[in-house]
C-alpha cells in the first residue's frame, strides 16, 4: 500500500484530465503538495504519491527525506509510480488521459514512465530530470515538454543525445533551457528558486497539459 496526495477541483463537472506529480529525491514534501494543488486549481485531477511510504512517509524535513529515499530500491519506486499512473487512468473522475510532471528525481521518473507505460502516459513534462536511454526512446508515444536549467551541467550533459534520439524516433517534444538558473529553480522553498523562470516554466506546463490531456 502506498499513500499520496490527491487533489480534485471542487467545481469540476464531467471527467477530468489527470496529472501525476512526482516529487524530488526527498519524498512528498509541502512544495510538491502545493504543486499538486496548483494543478487542481487549473482544473486537473492531480495525484502526488509519496515514495517514502514504505519507510514511514515524508519525515517532515527534506534532509531526512533525502536519506530515506536513498534507502529505497529504484526499480521498486519505478513500479510504485507506474501503479500510481495506472490508478489515475482508471480513476472514476479521470477522462483516461494521464500526464506526468516531475522535478529532479521526478523529472527522471517522468521520462522513465513515458518509456515504461507508453499506453498510459499521454504527455510528460520533466523538470531537470535524467534522460531516458537512447535505445528506449522509440518506445515513447507521449508528447514531451522538457525543462532544463542553464547552470545544471550534470543533467544538461545528456540533453543533446536525448534530443537526437527523440528526433530520430519522431517523438513530439519541446525543450527549453532557462538562462542563468540552477537545478531546482522551480522549488520556491529553496535558495535556488528563480521566480521568473519558475513562472514561465509553469505557464508552459499548464498550457501543454491543456493541449494534450483535454
DRENPA-253371 format. One record per residue (C-alpha): x, y, z; residue in three letters; chain. Coordinates in steps of 0.02 Angstrom, whole numbers, plus 32768, in hexadecimal, padded with zeros to 4 digits. Each point is the difference from the previous one (the first is absolute). Example, Ala and Ser with C-alpha at 12.3 -4.5 7.8 and 13.67 -1.06 7.14 Angstrom:
<nodes>
<node px="8267" py="7F1F" pz="8186" code="ALA" unit="A"/>
<node px="8045" py="80AC" pz="7FDF" code="SER" unit="A"/>
</nodes>
This chain:
<nodes>
<node px="8000" py="8000" pz="8000" code="UNK" unit="A"/>
<node px="803B" py="80AE" pz="7FD3" code="UNK" unit="A"/>
<node px="7FC5" py="80AB" pz="803A" code="UNK" unit="A"/>
<node px="7FF1" py="809F" pz="7F9D" code="UNK" unit="A"/>
<node px="7FAB" py="80A8" pz="7FF0" code="UNK" unit="A"/>
<node px="7F6A" py="800B" pz="7F8B" code="UNK" unit="A"/>
<node px="7FB7" py="80A6" pz="7FC9" code="UNK" unit="A"/>
<node px="7F5E" py="8017" pz="7FA0" code="UNK" unit="A"/>
<node px="7FB0" py="80A7" pz="7FCF" code="UNK" unit="A"/>
<node px="7F68" py="8023" pz="806C" code="UNK" unit="A"/>
<node px="7F9C" py="8044" pz="7F6C" code="UNK" unit="A"/>
<node px="802F" py="7F73" pz="7F89" code="UNK" unit="A"/>
<node px="7F7C" py="7FBE" pz="7F89" code="UNK" unit="A"/>
<node px="801B" py="7F66" pz="7F97" code="UNK" unit="A"/>
<node px="809E" py="7F9C" pz="7FED" code="UNK" unit="A"/>
<node px="80A3" py="8059" pz="8024" code="UNK" unit="A"/>
<node px="80AB" py="7FFD" pz="7FAE" code="UNK" unit="A"/>
<node px="8078" py="7FAE" pz="807A" code="UNK" unit="A"/>
<node px="80B2" py="802C" pz="8030" code="UNK" unit="A"/>
<node px="8079" py="7F9A" pz="8069" code="UNK" unit="A"/>
<node px="8078" py="806D" pz="8065" code="UNK" unit="A"/>
<node px="80A8" py="7FB0" pz="802B" code="UNK" unit="A"/>
<node px="8064" py="804A" pz="808E" code="UNK" unit="A"/>
<node px="80BA" py="8022" pz="800B" code="UNK" unit="A"/>
<node px="807A" py="7F8D" pz="805B" code="UNK" unit="A"/>
<node px="7FB4" py="8025" pz="80AB" code="UNK" unit="A"/>
<node px="7F4E" py="7FC1" pz="8004" code="UNK" unit="A"/>
<node px="7F58" py="8056" pz="7FFA" code="UNK" unit="A"/>
<node px="802B" py="80A6" pz="8052" code="UNK" unit="A"/>
<node px="7F95" py="809E" pz="800F" code="UNK" unit="A"/>
<node px="8048" py="8047" pz="7F5E" code="UNK" unit="A"/>
<node px="7FC1" py="7F6C" pz="7F9B" code="UNK" unit="A"/>
<node px="7F58" py="8005" pz="8058" code="UNK" unit="A"/>
<node px="7FF3" py="80B6" pz="7FCC" code="UNK" unit="A"/>
<node px="802B" py="7FD5" pz="7F4B" code="UNK" unit="A"/>
<node px="7F76" py="7F7E" pz="8005" code="UNK" unit="A"/>
<node px="7F83" py="8081" pz="803F" code="UNK" unit="A"/>
<node px="8034" py="8076" pz="7F74" code="UNK" unit="A"/>
<node px="7FD1" py="7F7B" pz="7F81" code="UNK" unit="A"/>
<node px="7F5A" py="7FE7" pz="8058" code="UNK" unit="A"/>
<node px="7FDF" py="80BA" pz="7FF5" code="UNK" unit="A"/>
<node px="801F" py="7FF4" pz="7F44" code="UNK" unit="A"/>
<node px="7F79" py="7F7D" pz="7FEF" code="UNK" unit="A"/>
<node px="8065" py="7F5F" pz="8006" code="UNK" unit="A"/>
<node px="7FED" py="7F64" pz="8068" code="UNK" unit="A"/>
<node px="80AE" py="7FFD" pz="804E" code="UNK" unit="A"/>
<node px="8053" py="7F79" pz="8066" code="UNK" unit="A"/>
<node px="80A9" py="8006" pz="8059" code="UNK" unit="A"/>
<node px="8038" py="7F59" pz="8049" code="UNK" unit="A"/>
<node px="807F" py="7FF7" pz="808E" code="UNK" unit="A"/>
<node px="808B" py="7F86" pz="7FD2" code="UNK" unit="A"/>
<node px="8034" py="8000" pz="80B7" code="UNK" unit="A"/>
<node px="7F5F" py="7FAB" pz="8037" code="UNK" unit="A"/>
<node px="8054" py="7F57" pz="8022" code="UNK" unit="A"/>
<node px="807A" py="805B" pz="8073" code="UNK" unit="A"/>
<node px="7F7B" py="8060" pz="805F" code="UNK" unit="A"/>
<node px="7FE3" py="808C" pz="7F83" code="UNK" unit="A"/>
<node px="804B" py="80AD" pz="7FEF" code="UNK" unit="A"/>
<node px="8054" py="801F" pz="80A9" code="UNK" unit="A"/>
<node px="7FDC" py="80BA" pz="800D" code="UNK" unit="A"/>
<node px="80A4" py="8047" pz="7FBE" code="UNK" unit="A"/>
<node px="805C" py="7FEF" pz="7F5C" code="UNK" unit="A"/>
<node px="80A9" py="7FCB" pz="8045" code="UNK" unit="A"/>
<node px="7FB6" py="7F67" pz="8054" code="UNK" unit="A"/>
<node px="7F95" py="7FE2" pz="7F67" code="UNK" unit="A"/>
<node px="809B" py="7FF6" pz="7F91" code="UNK" unit="A"/>
<node px="804E" py="7F80" pz="8074" code="UNK" unit="A"/>
<node px="7F64" py="7F95" pz="8000" code="UNK" unit="A"/>
<node px="7FE9" py="8005" pz="7F44" code="UNK" unit="A"/>
<node px="80B1" py="7FBF" pz="7FE7" code="UNK" unit="A"/>
<node px="7FC9" py="7F64" pz="805F" code="UNK" unit="A"/>
<node px="7F7A" py="7FD4" pz="7F81" code="UNK" unit="A"/>
<node px="801E" py="7F8D" pz="7F6E" code="UNK" unit="A"/>
<node px="7FF5" py="805F" pz="7F5B" code="UNK" unit="A"/>
<node px="7F9E" py="7F7B" pz="7FA3" code="UNK" unit="A"/>
<node px="7F84" py="7FF0" pz="808E" code="UNK" unit="A"/>
<node px="7FE3" py="80BC" pz="7FF5" code="UNK" unit="A"/>
<node px="7FE9" py="7FF0" pz="7F44" code="UNK" unit="A"/>
<node px="7F77" py="7F82" pz="801F" code="UNK" unit="A"/>
<node px="7FB0" py="806F" pz="8085" code="UNK" unit="A"/>
<node px="7FF0" py="8092" pz="7F86" code="UNK" unit="A"/>
<node px="7FC6" py="7F8E" pz="7F73" code="UNK" unit="A"/>
<node px="7F74" py="7FC5" pz="8073" code="UNK" unit="A"/>
<node px="7FD5" py="80B4" pz="802C" code="UNK" unit="A"/>
<node px="7FF2" py="8031" pz="7F48" code="UNK" unit="A"/>
<node px="7F92" py="7F6A" pz="7FDE" code="UNK" unit="A"/>
<node px="7F94" py="8030" pz="8095" code="UNK" unit="A"/>
<node px="7FE6" py="80AE" pz="7FB5" code="UNK" unit="A"/>
<node px="7FD3" py="7FB9" pz="7F56" code="UNK" unit="A"/>
<node px="7F7A" py="7F92" pz="804E" code="UNK" unit="A"/>
<node px="7FC4" py="807E" pz="8083" code="UNK" unit="A"/>
<node px="7F45" py="8022" pz="7FFE" code="UNK" unit="A"/>
<node px="801E" py="80BC" pz="7FEC" code="UNK" unit="A"/>
<node px="8082" py="7FED" pz="7F75" code="UNK" unit="A"/>
<node px="7FE4" py="8011" pz="7F45" code="UNK" unit="A"/>
<node px="8083" py="7F79" pz="7FE8" code="UNK" unit="A"/>
<node px="8086" py="8076" pz="7FBF" code="UNK" unit="A"/>
<node px="8095" py="8006" pz="8075" code="UNK" unit="A"/>
<node px="8091" py="8079" pz="8003" code="UNK" unit="A"/>
<node px="8095" py="8002" pz="8073" code="UNK" unit="A"/>
<node px="8069" py="808F" pz="8044" code="UNK" unit="A"/>
<node px="809A" py="7FE1" pz="806A" code="UNK" unit="A"/>
<node px="808F" py="805F" pz="804C" code="UNK" unit="A"/>
<node px="80B5" py="7FC5" pz="8014" code="UNK" unit="A"/>
<node px="7FE9" py="7F46" pz="802A" code="UNK" unit="A"/>
<node px="7F4E" py="801B" pz="7FC7" code="UNK" unit="A"/>
<node px="8039" py="8046" pz="7F5A" code="UNK" unit="A"/>
<node px="8061" py="7F61" pz="7FE1" code="UNK" unit="A"/>
<node px="7F67" py="7F9D" pz="8035" code="UNK" unit="A"/>
<node px="7F95" py="8060" pz="7F83" code="UNK" unit="A"/>
<node px="8075" py="7FC8" pz="7F75" code="UNK" unit="A"/>
<node px="8001" py="7F4F" pz="8045" code="UNK" unit="A"/>
<node px="7F42" py="7FF5" pz="8003" code="UNK" unit="A"/>
<node px="7FF5" py="803F" pz="7F4D" code="UNK" unit="A"/>
<node px="806C" py="7F6B" pz="7FD1" code="UNK" unit="A"/>
<node px="7FB8" py="7F7D" pz="8074" code="UNK" unit="A"/>
<node px="7F45" py="8020" pz="7FEB" code="UNK" unit="A"/>
<node px="7FEC" py="8054" pz="7F56" code="UNK" unit="A"/>
<node px="7F49" py="7FCE" pz="7FF5" code="UNK" unit="A"/>
<node px="7FDA" py="805C" pz="80A3" code="UNK" unit="A"/>
<node px="806A" py="809F" pz="7FF9" code="UNK" unit="A"/>
<node px="7FBE" py="807A" pz="7F7E" code="UNK" unit="A"/>
<node px="806C" py="8095" pz="8030" code="UNK" unit="A"/>
<node px="809D" py="8011" pz="806B" code="UNK" unit="A"/>
<node px="8053" py="809D" pz="8042" code="UNK" unit="A"/>
<node px="80A7" py="7FDA" pz="8055" code="UNK" unit="A"/>
<node px="8055" py="808C" pz="805F" code="UNK" unit="A"/>
<node px="80BE" py="7FEA" pz="8001" code="UNK" unit="A"/>
<node px="7FF2" py="7F43" pz="8002" code="UNK" unit="A"/>
<node px="8070" py="7F74" pz="7FC6" code="UNK" unit="A"/>
<node px="7FDD" py="7FD2" pz="7F4B" code="UNK" unit="A"/>
<node px="7FC5" py="7F57" pz="7FC4" code="UNK" unit="A"/>
<node px="8081" py="7F91" pz="7FAB" code="UNK" unit="A"/>
<node px="800C" py="801C" pz="7F44" code="UNK" unit="A"/>
<node px="7FD1" py="7F4C" pz="7FDA" code="UNK" unit="A"/>
<node px="7F5E" py="8015" pz="8062" code="UNK" unit="A"/>
<node px="7FC6" py="80A0" pz="7FAC" code="UNK" unit="A"/>
<node px="7FA3" py="7FA8" pz="7F70" code="UNK" unit="A"/>
<node px="7F88" py="7FB9" pz="8083" code="UNK" unit="A"/>
<node px="7FC1" py="80AF" pz="802C" code="UNK" unit="A"/>
<node px="7F54" py="8030" pz="7FBE" code="UNK" unit="A"/>
<node px="7FE5" py="8097" pz="8071" code="UNK" unit="A"/>
<node px="8020" py="80B4" pz="7FD3" code="UNK" unit="A"/>
<node px="808E" py="804A" pz="8069" code="UNK" unit="A"/>
<node px="801C" py="80AD" pz="8046" code="UNK" unit="A"/>
<node px="80B0" py="8001" pz="8047" code="UNK" unit="A"/>
<node px="8045" py="8085" pz="8075" code="UNK" unit="A"/>
<node px="80BA" py="801A" pz="8020" code="UNK" unit="A"/>
<node px="805F" py="807A" pz="806E" code="UNK" unit="A"/>
<node px="8093" py="8052" pz="7FA7" code="UNK" unit="A"/>
<node px="8077" py="7FE7" pz="8094" code="UNK" unit="A"/>
<node px="7FD0" py="7F49" pz="8019" code="UNK" unit="A"/>
<node px="8097" py="7FB6" pz="7FA7" code="UNK" unit="A"/>
<node px="7FE8" py="7F4E" pz="8041" code="UNK" unit="A"/>
<node px="7F50" py="7FEA" pz="7FBB" code="UNK" unit="A"/>
<node px="8021" py="8068" pz="7F65" code="UNK" unit="A"/>
<node px="808D" py="7F8D" pz="7FC8" code="UNK" unit="A"/>
<node px="7F7D" py="7F85" pz="7FC4" code="UNK" unit="A"/>
<node px="7F8F" py="807D" pz="7FA8" code="UNK" unit="A"/>
<node px="804C" py="7FFF" pz="7F51" code="UNK" unit="A"/>
<node px="8002" py="7F42" pz="7FF2" code="UNK" unit="A"/>
<node px="7F4E" py="7FF5" pz="8043" code="UNK" unit="A"/>
<node px="7FBF" py="807F" pz="7F83" code="UNK" unit="A"/>
<node px="805A" py="7FA8" pz="7F72" code="UNK" unit="A"/>
<node px="7FAD" py="7F5C" pz="8032" code="UNK" unit="A"/>
<node px="7F56" py="8056" pz="800E" code="UNK" unit="A"/>
<node px="8017" py="804B" pz="7F53" code="UNK" unit="A"/>
<node px="8031" py="7F59" pz="7FB5" code="UNK" unit="A"/>
<node px="7F6A" py="7FA9" pz="804F" code="UNK" unit="A"/>
<node px="7F87" py="8089" pz="7FCA" code="UNK" unit="A"/>
<node px="7FC9" py="8027" pz="80B2" code="UNK" unit="A"/>
<node px="7FA2" py="80A4" pz="8015" code="UNK" unit="A"/>
<node px="8060" py="806E" pz="8079" code="UNK" unit="A"/>
<node px="8036" py="80AE" pz="8033" code="UNK" unit="A"/>
<node px="8099" py="8025" pz="8069" code="UNK" unit="A"/>
<node px="8021" py="80A4" pz="805B" code="UNK" unit="A"/>
<node px="809F" py="803A" pz="8056" code="UNK" unit="A"/>
<node px="7FE5" py="8087" pz="8084" code="UNK" unit="A"/>
<node px="8092" py="8077" pz="8002" code="UNK" unit="A"/>
<node px="8067" py="8023" pz="809B" code="UNK" unit="A"/>
<node px="7FA2" py="7F89" pz="8074" code="UNK" unit="A"/>
<node px="802E" py="7F63" pz="8060" code="UNK" unit="A"/>
<node px="7FBC" py="7F51" pz="8012" code="UNK" unit="A"/>
<node px="7F66" py="8011" pz="806E" code="UNK" unit="A"/>
<node px="7FCF" py="80AE" pz="7FC3" code="UNK" unit="A"/>
<node px="7F46" py="7FD7" pz="800D" code="UNK" unit="A"/>
<node px="8005" py="7FD5" pz="80B9" code="UNK" unit="A"/>
<node px="7FCA" py="809E" pz="805B" code="UNK" unit="A"/>
<node px="8037" py="7FBE" pz="80AA" code="UNK" unit="A"/>
<node px="80BB" py="8000" pz="7FD8" code="UNK" unit="A"/>
<node px="8082" py="8086" pz="7FD8" code="UNK" unit="A"/>
<node px="800B" py="7FBE" pz="7F4D" code="UNK" unit="A"/>
<node px="7F50" py="803C" pz="7FD9" code="UNK" unit="A"/>
<node px="7FF6" py="807A" pz="7F6F" code="UNK" unit="A"/>
<node px="7F56" py="8053" pz="7FF6" code="UNK" unit="A"/>
<node px="8005" py="8033" pz="7F49" code="UNK" unit="A"/>
<node px="803C" py="7F59" pz="7FC0" code="UNK" unit="A"/>
<node px="7F8A" py="7FA0" pz="8072" code="UNK" unit="A"/>
<node px="7F67" py="8062" pz="7FC9" code="UNK" unit="A"/>
<node px="802B" py="7FEF" pz="7F48" code="UNK" unit="A"/>
<node px="8022" py="7F46" pz="800D" code="UNK" unit="A"/>
<node px="7F5E" py="7FE4" pz="805F" code="UNK" unit="A"/>
<node px="7F9A" py="8066" pz="7F84" code="UNK" unit="A"/>
<node px="8046" py="7F96" pz="7F73" code="UNK" unit="A"/>
<node px="7FDC" py="7F60" pz="8061" code="UNK" unit="A"/>
<node px="7F4A" py="802B" pz="8021" code="UNK" unit="A"/>
<node px="7FE6" py="8030" pz="7F4A" code="UNK" unit="A"/>
<node px="8054" py="7F5E" pz="7FC9" code="UNK" unit="A"/>
<node px="7F8F" py="7F94" pz="806C" code="UNK" unit="A"/>
<node px="7F66" py="8060" pz="7FC7" code="UNK" unit="A"/>
<node px="8030" py="7FDF" pz="7F4C" code="UNK" unit="A"/>
<node px="8022" py="7F46" pz="8012" code="UNK" unit="A"/>
<node px="7F8E" py="7FC2" pz="808B" code="UNK" unit="A"/>
<node px="7F59" py="8055" pz="7FDE" code="UNK" unit="A"/>
</nodes>
